[in-house]
């Protein structure tokens, strides 16, 4: 599964790499992931997005299963009073 905000990258991964590619900004993206994973969520999420927002981390928590692994590659956001939602 691949998720990105760039439609061109989603086309590339759909063509060459993954069975399921989504745009992060799609309506109902979390529900689509739950359906694809038969309600379980993702075993692991690798975040490679450079962002000062906590959204990538909160999104990863929302789409992973209870004991899933979340890996942040590179410089992730700093929690400066923001709230993690998972």
N, C-alpha and C positions, 0 to 999 in steps of 0.2 A: 504494500500500500504506500502511496506517495501523496503528500499534501504540500501545496505551495500556494503562494499568492500571485505567481506569474503564470498566466495562461499558456505561454509558449513552453515553459518548463513542464507543465502538466501534459501537454501534447507529446513532448519528447519521452517522458517516462511511460506514458500510456503506449506509445509505439514500440519502445525498446526494452523496458525494464519491469514494469509491474502489471498486475492484473487489475488494479483499482487505483485510479488517480483522481484527486479532488482538489478543488480550489478552496482555500481556507475561508474565503468570504462567501461561499455558497450557503444559501439558506438551508438549515437543517443538516449541516455537515456532520454534527455529532450523531444524529439519528442514523444517517447513512452509514457511518462507521459501525455503529452498534448492529445494524442489520447485516452488514457485510461480515462481521465477526460473530454472527449468530447470538448476539446479546452479551458476549463476553467482554468486549473491549480489546485493546491491544496489549499483547504481552510485554512489549518494549516500545518506547518512543525515543527517537534520537532527534534532538533539536539542533539544527545547524543554522538557525536564523539569528542574525545580528539585530538585536532590538533592545531599546531601553525600557520597553513595556514588559509587564509581567504576563501579558496575554499568551505568549508561546508556552510558558510553564503551566499556567492555569489550564490552557487547552489540552496540553499533554496529560495533565491529571484527570481531566474530564473524559478523555477517550481511552485511558488505560484501565485495565482491570485492577481490582483491589490490591493485588500484590505485584503489580507491574513494575518494570524498571524504566526510569526516565534518565536519559543521559544528555547533558548539555555540552556541546562541543564548542570550544572557543570561549569568548567573553559573553557570558549571559548577563541578564539584567540584575541590578542590585535591588534588594528589597528596601527601599527608602520610605518606609511607612505604608507601602502598598500591602494588599492582602492577598495571600495565596488562597485559592479556593478549592483545594483538594485535601 
